Amino acid sequence: AAMAAQCRLAARFHHVHGVNVRLDTSCTRATRVESFANGLCFSQEPLAPGQVFLVEIEEKEVGWCGHLRVGLTAHDPQSLAVVPEYSLPDLVNMGDTWVFAITRSHNRVAVDGEEMPARAQCSPWEPFLRIERVWIPRDTLVGRSRTGRYSHILDDLFRTNVLPATARHSRIGVLYALQPDGTADMHIIINGEDMGPSARRLPAARPLYAVVDVFASTKSVRVIPVEYGFPSLQTLCRMVIEKNIVHRLAIDSLDLPLLLKNFCKHE
């Protein structure tokens, strides 16, 4: 119960943020209202080990180069005299901060001369994503394109639960996993896939806040709460339906209640 309460608190943005950021009343949606920078945001509370801070890209803005940046920092946002203009390099140069720039592709990383980790061969219907000793319900982690007139064009994306990393509705998460030596590894999750440890030997004994830089072509993001535990019966039903339909438009022809159809289409 205590872990669940902490997760709900952390699934919001901190009231300290960049000067170009506007939060909604729930502090779960962050929009950059001017320029391409000064879009730095933080989680409201430090993250617990294995806890994902997950955001969905809601709006894009053409004309800028670069995309969302995410990571962790040991700096309490409340202690910052001025919120830096950029996460990279400004916040990182302050030390005790680890930030990863999301690109259209090639987000998997190698650290300290290691070989690039092999791409996960996880089935899109697997109910959990496993990162070391952490098990996370996978359904919430995956961004999906929305149904529409031409949605059949995206059937392959729908069936494999894959969206381009920087696309609208893509979901990006960050967490840290404890290591035997008392440090932690930072992992980035993109649409349900672990990108591998993008930073190692983080000071796990210190509070670590999520960093979300609403940068350049990313204009607005929304925090997605992640519920831990077994998937709900409703979610399991959706997974079975998705696995057996030809494409998403077929959901409309199924003899199911309207609310369940909408749920299966992620509406």
N, C-alpha and C positions, 0 to 999 in steps of 0.2 A: 504493500500500500504506500509506503514511504517512497519507494522507487517510482511508482506510478505518479505520485504527486509531484516529485521532482521533475519527471519527464514533461508533465503538463506545464510547469513553470518555465522550463527551458525552451519549450516549443513556442517561444515568442521572441521578438526583437527587443533589445535593450533600448531604453529611452535615450541613451547616449549614442549618437550616430553622426555621419557626415552632414555637412551643412546643406547639401543638395537632396537629402533624403526626406521624404514625408512618409510617416507611418499611418496606417488606418487606426481606428479607435481600439481595435483588438490587439494592436501591435503584432499582427501576423502577416501584414502585407507591407512591403517596403518599395517605394517608387522614387526613382531619381527624377527630379522635376526640371533640372537645368543641366546644361553642359554634358560632359561625358565622365567627369570625375567627382570627387567628394561624395561618393556613394557608399562609404564604409558603414557596415552594420555588424552588430554582435548579438550573440544569444543573451537572453535576459539573465540566465543563470549559468554557472559553470556546468559542463557536461559530466555525467557519471561515466565510468569506464564502460565501453560497449554501447553507449547511448548515441543514437544517430541524430544529428541536426540536419533535417531534410527540407529543402526548398524546391518549389516548382517555378520554372520560368513562366511568367504570365504575359509579359509584354516585351517586344523587341523594338529597337529604334534603328532605322537605317542611317547610313552615312558615317558610322564610326567603325574603327578597327579595334578588335579585341572583344572579349566576352567576360562572363562571370568569373570571379575568383573566389575560392573558398579555402578555409584552413582553420587553424587553431592558434590561440595566443594565451600566454600566461599573464598578460596585462589585464587587470580589472578595468573595464571601460570607464568606470566611475573615477579612476585615478588619472585618466588622461587629461592634461591641461587643455590640449587641443586635439581633436580627432584628425589624424593625418589625411592628406588629400588622396593618397593611394595606399593600398595594401602592399603592393609591389612597386617600388622598393621601400617606401617610407616606413610603414609599420614594421616590416621585416627588419629594416636597419636598426630599429629600436631594440632588437634582440628578443629572444624567447617568443618568437612568432614564426609560424610555418604556414605558408600560403601556396596554393597550387592554382595556376591559371588554366581554366577549362578551354579547350580548343574544339574545333569541329570534329577532329579525330585524333588518334595517337595520344590518348590520355593515360595509357598504361605506362608506368615508370619503372626504372631500375635505379637502385641506390648503391652508392659506394662501389661501383664497378661490377655489380652483380649483373647476371644475364637478365634480359627482359623476361618477366614471368609469362608463362604460357597463358593464352587466352582461355578463360573459363569455359568449359563445355557443359555448363549447367543447363538443364532443360528449362524452357520458359514456364513450365507448369510446376516446377519444384516449389513447395510452399515456403521454404526457408532459404535464406542466404547465410552461409557459414563463413565467418572471418575469425580464424584461429578458434578460440573457445566461445565466441559469440554467435548466437543464432538469432537471426532477425526475420520476422515475417516479410516475405519477399513482395507480396502483392502491392503493398503501399509504396514500396521503393521504386516501382516502375512507372515511368511516364507514358501516356498513350496519346496519340493524336485523337482529336474529337471526330465523331461521326458527322457526315455531311453529304452533300449531293455527289461529290466525287470521292467519297471515302474508300470506294473499292480499289482505287489506285494504290492505297496504302495498306492493302490486305496483308502483304508480307510483313510489313512493320508491325501490324496488329497481332499477327499470329506469333511472331517471335518476340513480342514485347520490347521492340527496340525502336528508339527514336534517336536522331542525331543529337549529340550531347548538348549542342547550343540551341536546339530548336525550341519553339514555344511548347509548353507542357512537359518538357524534359525535366526530370527530377534528379537533383544533385544532393548528395549527403556527405557528411564528414563525421568521423568518430575516431576514438583512440582505443587500442587494445593493449592491455597490460602484458608486460614481459617478465620472465623469471627474475631478471636483475633489478626489478623495481622501476624500470623506465617504461615507456609506452611507444607504440608505433601508431602513426596517423594513417588512416585509410580514407580514400575518397571512393564513394559509390556513385555510379552513373547509371540510372535506369535499371537498377537491380544488379549491376555487375560491379564487383570489387576491382578497383584499378591497381591493387597491390599497395604495399607500404610506401607512401610518398615521402615520409619523413620518419626517422628512427630516433630512439633515445630521447624522447620528450620527457620532461620532469613530471612524472605522474603524481608526485606528492603535492604538486602545486595545483590550484584550481585552473582549469583550462576552458576558455570560452570559445565558442564557434565564431569564426570570422566569415562574413559574406560581403563581398565587394560588388555592388550593383554597378558594374563598369561598362562603359562604351555601348555596344549594341544591345546589352541587356538593360532593360529599362525598369522592369518591375518583377519582383519575386514574392512568393507566398510560402509561409512555413506550413509544412504538412506534418501533423502529429503522427508519430509511429507508436502503435499499440503493440506491446510485447506479449508473448504467450501464444497459445494455439490459435490458428486462423478460425474465424467464426464460420458457422454452418453456411451463412450467406456467401461468404468469400469462397468456400470450398465448392459451393454450387456454381458460382461464376466460373471458377477454374475449369470445372468439368464441361460446362457449356462452351467456353472458349476453345477448349481442346477439340471439340467435335463438330463445330460449325464450319462451313465452307468459307464464309467471310462475315464480317460484322453485320452487314445488311440482313443476313438470314435471321438475326435475332428477332427482328420485327415480325417474322412469320411464325415464330414459335408460340405454342399455346401456354403462355406464361402471363402472370399478372404484370401490368404496366410498370409498376415500381421495380419489379425484379428485372424486367427488360432494360429499363434505364440504368439500373445498377450494373448489369452485365456490359452495357456500353460505356460505363464509367461516366455517366451523365448525372 
